Amino acid sequence: MARRRSIVSDAVKYEIAKELGFADKIHHEGDSYDYGNITTREAGLLVRGLIEKAEELLSHHVPNEEGGH
């Protein structure tokens, strides 16, 4: 079964992992990232961090309802 392509870049995931303190477990060389050494808990924290980042970005782009548009 082929792997699905991620909608989030590995560089962004790596930055979140750095913020969470486990980027040292992610091996990367050039554009290739290997997440095989992170725990399931860390993977969950990474997903949560990505969701929080997306919500933060969306909150800045939500149109003002008072403007009527």
C-alpha positions as YAML, in Angstrom:
chain: A
units: angstrom
residues:
- id: 1
  name: MET
  ca: [0.00, 0.00, 0.00]
- id: 2
  name: ALA
  ca: [1.42, 3.39, -0.99]
- id: 3
  name: ARG
  ca: [1.91, 6.05, 1.66]
- id: 4
  name: ARG
  ca: [-0.30, 9.09, 1.43]
- id: 5
  name: ARG
  ca: [1.43, 12.38, 0.84]
- id: 6
  name: SER
  ca: [1.24, 14.72, 3.83]
- id: 7
  name: ILE
  ca: [-0.46, 18.09, 3.52]
- id: 8
  name: VAL
  ca: [2.02, 19.51, 6.04]
- id: 9
  name: SER
  ca: [5.66, 19.86, 5.11]
- id: 10
  name: ASP
  ca: [8.25, 17.87, 7.02]
- id: 11
  name: ALA
  ca: [10.05, 21.12, 7.80]
- id: 12
  name: VAL
  ca: [6.96, 22.40, 9.65]
- id: 13
  name: LYS
  ca: [6.60, 19.11, 11.53]
- id: 14
  name: TYR
  ca: [10.28, 19.29, 12.45]
- id: 15
  name: GLU
  ca: [9.87, 22.85, 13.78]
- id: 16
  name: ILE
  ca: [6.95, 21.72, 15.96]
- id: 17
  name: ALA
  ca: [9.06, 18.80, 17.24]
- id: 18
  name: LYS
  ca: [11.83, 21.29, 18.10]
- id: 19
  name: GLU
  ca: [9.32, 23.37, 20.08]
- id: 20
  name: LEU
  ca: [8.20, 20.23, 21.90]
- id: 21
  name: GLY
  ca: [11.75, 19.10, 22.63]
- id: 22
  name: PHE
  ca: [12.13, 15.86, 20.67]
- id: 23
  name: ALA
  ca: [13.49, 16.99, 17.30]
- id: 24
  name: ASP
  ca: [16.74, 15.19, 18.14]
- id: 25
  name: LYS
  ca: [14.87, 11.89, 17.60]
- id: 26
  name: ILE
  ca: [13.95, 12.85, 14.03]
- id: 27
  name: HIS
  ca: [16.71, 12.05, 11.58]
- id: 28
  name: HIS
  ca: [16.83, 14.26, 8.53]
- id: 29
  name: GLU
  ca: [19.12, 14.50, 5.59]
- id: 30
  name: GLY
  ca: [18.33, 17.07, 2.92]
- id: 31
  name: ASP
  ca: [14.60, 16.83, 2.22]
- id: 32
  name: SER
  ca: [14.25, 13.39, 3.82]
- id: 33
  name: TYR
  ca: [12.87, 13.04, 7.37]
- id: 34
  name: ASP
  ca: [12.65, 9.81, 9.40]
- id: 35
  name: TYR
  ca: [10.15, 9.78, 12.27]
- id: 36
  name: GLY
  ca: [10.77, 6.13, 13.17]
- id: 37
  name: ASN
  ca: [12.38, 6.91, 16.53]
- id: 38
  name: ILE
  ca: [9.62, 9.03, 18.05]
- id: 39
  name: THR
  ca: [7.12, 7.46, 20.43]
- id: 40
  name: THR
  ca: [3.40, 7.22, 19.82]
- id: 41
  name: ARG
  ca: [2.89, 9.84, 22.52]
- id: 42
  name: GLU
  ca: [5.33, 12.20, 20.78]
- id: 43
  name: ALA
  ca: [3.56, 11.63, 17.46]
- id: 44
  name: GLY
  ca: [0.29, 12.57, 19.16]
- id: 45
  name: LEU
  ca: [1.86, 15.69, 20.63]
- id: 46
  name: LEU
  ca: [3.17, 16.58, 17.17]
- id: 47
  name: VAL
  ca: [-0.33, 16.25, 15.70]
- id: 48
  name: ARG
  ca: [-1.77, 18.34, 18.53]
- id: 49
  name: GLY
  ca: [0.90, 21.00, 17.93]
- id: 50
  name: LEU
  ca: [0.07, 21.06, 14.22]
- id: 51
  name: ILE
  ca: [-3.64, 21.45, 14.97]
- id: 52
  name: GLU
  ca: [-2.97, 24.29, 17.40]
- id: 53
  name: LYS
  ca: [-0.75, 26.03, 14.84]
- id: 54
  name: ALA
  ca: [-3.45, 25.66, 12.16]
- id: 55
  name: GLU
  ca: [-6.14, 27.01, 14.50]
- id: 56
  name: GLU
  ca: [-3.91, 29.96, 15.35]
- id: 57
  name: LEU
  ca: [-3.34, 30.74, 11.67]
- id: 58
  name: LEU
  ca: [-7.05, 30.39, 10.87]
- id: 59
  name: SER
  ca: [-8.06, 32.70, 13.72]
- id: 60
  name: HIS
  ca: [-6.01, 35.46, 12.07]
- id: 61
  name: HIS
  ca: [-7.71, 34.90, 8.70]
- id: 62
  name: VAL
  ca: [-11.36, 34.69, 9.77]
- id: 63
  name: PRO
  ca: [-13.29, 37.60, 8.23]
- id: 64
  name: ASN
  ca: [-14.86, 40.04, 10.65]
- id: 65
  name: GLU
  ca: [-18.59, 39.31, 10.83]
- id: 66
  name: GLU
  ca: [-19.38, 42.92, 11.75]
- id: 67
  name: GLY
  ca: [-18.28, 44.04, 8.30]
- id: 68
  name: GLY
  ca: [-21.10, 42.08, 6.67]
- id: 69
  name: HIS
  ca: [-18.80, 40.14, 4.32]
...
